[in-house]
Amino acid sequence: MKYLSLVILALMMASCGQTPQKPAHAEKVNTSATGNFGNEFSPEITIPATQVADVFTHSDTAAITISGNIAASCQHTGCWMDLDMGNMETIHVTFKDDSFTIPLNAAGKNAIAEGIAIRELIPVDKLQKYAKEDGKSEAEVAAITKPAYAYEFIADGVLIEE
């Protein structure tokens, strides 16, 4: 028993001195503030984020490549970004299957994203509820009388430009 304890202790000490090896299937991670994140793609035809609303003529989803200024991004892990659509609107971009992230300092840079755009009509009662939760006055809540569209984008890949 004494020898078994010594052998186990020796094996533990020997294994602590070894450098951990990366698994063979580990993905290359981009640590730069610009470049490709997620699936690499070649942007050929892009739609400016300011024109995304015009894409939805026959369906509430569209496979497109969009471009625009990053208005905001997740400051915790880089798991989302908002692209400026103009008129105080943004399109919220998440990353397919949470398979990649972008740098935390991405806000203010231009980005191109390839994936699926989604348009959702938000009814008046939900908009009023959101306004109340946001601390809006009763007059501001009562002024909401029309449904509004919200835009989302699920990106397969993102290219952040310098």
C-alpha contacts under 8 A as a table, 3 or more apart, distances in Angstrom:
res1	aa1	res2	aa2	distance
1	M	4	L	5.04
1	M	5	S	6.30
2	K	5	S	5.30
2	K	6	L	6.43
3	Y	6	L	5.02
3	Y	7	V	6.16
4	L	7	V	5.10
4	L	8	I	6.21
5	S	8	I	5.18
5	S	9	L	6.08
6	L	9	L	5.05
6	L	10	A	6.07
7	V	10	A	5.08
7	V	11	L	6.17
8	I	11	L	5.12
8	I	12	M	6.18
9	L	12	M	5.14
9	L	13	M	6.23
10	A	13	M	5.15
10	A	14	A	6.14
11	L	14	A	5.10
11	L	15	S	6.15
12	M	15	S	5.23
12	M	16	C	6.29
13	M	16	C	5.26
13	M	17	G	6.80
14	A	17	G	5.57
14	A	18	Q	7.14
15	S	18	Q	5.52
22	K	26	A	6.65
23	P	26	A	5.42
30	N	35	G	7.68
30	N	36	N	7.52
30	N	37	F	6.77
31	T	103	P	7.37
32	S	35	G	6.91
32	S	103	P	7.39
33	A	102	I	7.92
33	A	103	P	5.60
33	A	105	N	6.94
33	A	106	A	6.76
33	A	160	I	7.69
34	T	103	P	7.99
34	T	159	L	7.31
34	T	160	I	4.84
34	T	161	E	5.69
34	T	162	E	5.94
35	G	159	L	5.40
35	G	160	I	5.20
35	G	161	E	6.43
35	G	162	E	7.97
36	N	39	N	7.51
36	N	40	E	5.92
36	N	157	G	7.14
36	N	158	V	5.78
36	N	159	L	4.47
36	N	160	I	6.55
37	F	40	E	6.96
37	F	100	F	6.65
37	F	101	T	7.02
37	F	102	I	6.56
37	F	157	G	5.71
37	F	158	V	5.15
37	F	159	L	6.27
37	F	160	I	7.98
38	G	99	S	6.97
38	G	100	F	5.39
38	G	101	T	7.64
38	G	156	D	6.16
38	G	157	G	4.38
38	G	158	V	6.36
39	N	156	D	5.75
39	N	157	G	4.43
39	N	158	V	7.48
40	E	157	G	6.04
40	E	158	V	7.65
40	E	159	L	7.92
41	F	114	E	7.70
41	F	157	G	7.04
43	P	46	T	6.60
43	P	65	T	7.20
43	P	112	I	7.46
45	I	65	T	6.95
46	T	64	I	7.40
46	T	65	T	4.94
46	T	66	I	5.10
46	T	67	S	6.18
46	T	112	I	7.66
47	I	51	Q	6.57
47	I	52	V	6.78
47	I	64	I	7.47
47	I	65	T	6.19
47	I	66	I	4.66
47	I	67	S	6.09
48	P	51	Q	5.46
48	P	52	V	6.75
48	P	66	I	5.58
48	P	67	S	4.85
48	P	68	G	5.86
49	A	52	V	5.20
49	A	66	I	5.85
49	A	67	S	5.63
49	A	68	G	5.27
49	A	83	L	6.62
49	A	84	D	6.51
49	A	85	M	5.02
49	A	91	I	7.45
50	T	53	A	7.64
50	T	68	G	7.65
50	T	84	D	7.03
50	T	85	M	4.09
50	T	86	G	5.72
51	Q	54	D	5.58
51	Q	55	V	7.31
51	Q	85	M	7.31
52	V	55	V	5.44
52	V	56	F	7.71
52	V	66	I	7.71
52	V	85	M	7.63
53	A	56	F	6.12
54	D	57	T	6.93
55	V	62	A	7.35
56	F	59	S	5.62
56	F	60	D	5.85
56	F	61	T	7.07
56	F	62	A	7.22
56	F	119	R	7.51
59	S	62	A	7.20
60	D	118	I	5.72
60	D	119	R	5.00
60	D	120	E	6.98
61	T	116	I	6.65
61	T	117	A	5.49
61	T	118	I	4.55
61	T	119	R	6.41
62	A	116	I	5.52
62	A	117	A	5.18
62	A	118	I	6.74
63	A	114	E	7.84
63	A	115	G	5.67
63	A	116	I	4.45
63	A	117	A	6.30
64	I	114	E	6.10
64	I	115	G	5.85
64	I	116	I	6.13
64	I	117	A	6.81
65	T	112	I	6.87
65	T	113	A	5.52
65	T	114	E	4.27
65	T	115	G	6.35
66	I	112	I	5.57
66	I	113	A	5.37
66	I	114	E	6.54
67	S	110	N	7.22
67	S	111	A	5.58
67	S	112	I	4.25
67	S	113	A	6.39
68	G	83	L	5.75
68	G	84	D	6.37
68	G	85	M	7.74
68	G	110	N	5.50
68	G	111	A	5.61
68	G	112	I	6.69
69	N	83	L	5.56
69	N	84	D	5.72
69	N	107	A	7.82
69	N	108	G	6.16
69	N	109	K	5.78
69	N	110	N	4.38
69	N	111	A	6.22
70	I	73	S	7.15
70	I	81	M	6.57
70	I	82	D	5.77
70	I	83	L	4.64
70	I	84	D	6.35
70	I	106	A	6.84
70	I	107	A	4.93
70	I	108	G	5.28
70	I	109	K	5.65
70	I	110	N	5.95
70	I	111	A	6.61
71	A	81	M	7.52
71	A	82	D	5.49
71	A	83	L	5.42
71	A	84	D	5.47
71	A	90	T	7.64
71	A	107	A	5.64
71	A	108	G	6.09
72	A	81	M	5.65
72	A	82	D	5.22
72	A	83	L	7.35
72	A	106	A	7.75
72	A	107	A	5.00
72	A	108	G	7.56
73	S	78	G	6.44
73	S	79	C	7.75
73	S	80	W	5.68
73	S	81	M	4.02
73	S	82	D	6.20
73	S	104	L	6.83
73	S	105	N	7.83
73	S	106	A	6.56
73	S	107	A	5.82
74	C	77	T	6.16
74	C	78	G	4.65
74	C	79	C	5.78
74	C	80	W	5.38
74	C	81	M	6.26
74	C	104	L	6.55
75	Q	78	G	6.03
75	Q	104	L	5.33
75	Q	105	N	7.85
76	H	79	C	7.91
76	H	104	L	7.31
77	T	101	T	7.00
77	T	102	I	7.99
77	T	104	L	6.86
78	G	81	M	7.63
78	G	101	T	5.00
78	G	102	I	4.83
78	G	103	P	5.67
78	G	104	L	5.21
79	C	94	T	6.57
79	C	95	F	6.89
79	C	98	D	7.11
79	C	100	F	7.40
79	C	101	T	4.99
79	C	102	I	6.69
80	W	92	H	7.35
80	W	93	V	5.59
80	W	94	T	4.66
80	W	95	F	6.78
80	W	101	T	7.44
80	W	102	I	7.69
81	M	92	H	6.16
81	M	93	V	5.18
81	M	94	T	6.73
81	M	107	A	7.96
82	D	90	T	5.75
82	D	91	I	5.49
82	D	92	H	4.55
82	D	93	V	5.73
83	L	90	T	5.35
83	L	91	I	5.28
83	L	92	H	6.65
83	L	93	V	7.34
84	D	88	M	7.75
84	D	89	E	6.40
84	D	90	T	4.66
84	D	91	I	6.71
85	M	88	M	7.29
85	M	89	E	5.27
85	M	90	T	4.94
85	M	91	I	6.55
86	G	89	E	5.66
86	G	90	T	7.25
90	T	151	Y	7.41
91	I	150	A	7.56
91	I	151	Y	4.98
91	I	152	E	5.31
91	I	153	F	6.76
92	H	151	Y	6.46
92	H	152	E	4.71
92	H	153	F	6.04
93	V	152	E	5.85
93	V	153	F	4.59
93	V	154	I	5.80
93	V	155	A	6.71
94	T	98	D	7.59
94	T	152	E	7.83
94	T	153	F	6.33
94	T	154	I	5.11
94	T	155	A	6.21
95	F	98	D	5.19
95	F	99	S	6.60
95	F	100	F	6.49
95	F	101	T	7.28
95	F	154	I	5.48
95	F	155	A	4.87
95	F	156	D	6.33
95	F	157	G	7.59
96	K	99	S	6.14
96	K	100	F	7.93
96	K	154	I	5.64
96	K	155	A	5.65
96	K	156	D	5.52
98	D	101	T	7.43
102	I	106	A	7.08
103	P	106	A	5.55
104	L	107	A	7.81
106	A	109	K	5.77
106	A	160	I	7.73
109	K	160	I	6.88
109	K	161	E	6.66
109	K	162	E	7.07
110	N	160	I	5.99
110	N	161	E	5.50
110	N	162	E	7.55
111	A	158	V	6.75
111	A	159	L	5.57
111	A	160	I	4.39
111	A	161	E	5.89
112	I	158	V	5.71
112	I	159	L	5.09
112	I	160	I	6.48
112	I	161	E	7.91
113	A	155	A	5.91
113	A	156	D	7.53
113	A	157	G	5.82
113	A	158	V	4.40
113	A	159	L	6.32
114	E	155	A	5.43
114	E	156	D	5.82
114	E	157	G	5.56
114	E	158	V	6.55
115	G	153	F	6.91
115	G	154	I	5.61
115	G	155	A	4.32
115	G	156	D	5.22
115	G	157	G	7.22
116	I	153	F	5.59
116	I	154	I	5.27
116	I	155	A	6.53
117	A	151	Y	7.25
117	A	152	E	5.88
117	A	153	F	4.37
117	A	154	I	6.56
118	I	151	Y	5.75
118	I	152	E	5.09
118	I	153	F	5.94
119	R	149	Y	6.42
119	R	150	A	5.87
119	R	151	Y	4.78
119	R	152	E	6.54
120	E	149	Y	5.46
120	E	150	A	5.29
120	E	151	Y	6.46
121	L	147	P	6.59
121	L	148	A	5.71
121	L	149	Y	4.45
121	L	150	A	6.41
122	I	126	K	6.52
122	I	127	L	6.63
122	I	147	P	5.51
122	I	148	A	5.33
122	I	149	Y	5.81
122	I	150	A	6.84
123	P	126	K	5.55
123	P	127	L	6.38
123	P	146	K	7.53
123	P	147	P	4.61
123	P	148	A	6.90
124	V	127	L	5.03
124	V	128	Q	6.07
124	V	144	I	6.65
124	V	145	T	6.10
124	V	146	K	5.75
124	V	147	P	4.81
124	V	148	A	7.68
125	D	128	Q	5.11
125	D	129	K	6.14
126	K	129	K	4.93
126	K	130	Y	6.12
127	L	130	Y	5.10
127	L	131	A	6.15
127	L	144	I	7.23
127	L	147	P	7.40
127	L	148	A	7.92
128	Q	131	A	4.98
128	Q	132	K	6.21
128	Q	141	V	5.37
128	Q	142	A	7.53
128	Q	144	I	6.43
129	K	132	K	5.14
129	K	133	E	6.21
130	Y	133	E	5.04
130	Y	134	D	6.06
131	A	134	D	4.94
131	A	135	G	6.46
131	A	136	K	5.40
131	A	140	E	7.81
131	A	141	V	6.01
132	K	135	G	5.17
132	K	136	K	5.38
132	K	137	S	7.36
132	K	138	E	7.85
132	K	141	V	6.67
133	E	136	K	7.51
136	K	140	E	5.95
136	K	141	V	6.44
137	S	140	E	5.17
137	S	141	V	6.28
138	E	141	V	5.05
138	E	142	A	6.06
139	A	142	A	5.09
139	A	143	A	6.16
140	E	143	A	5.12
140	E	144	I	6.97
141	V	144	I	5.61
142	A	145	T	7.18
155	A	158	V	6.79
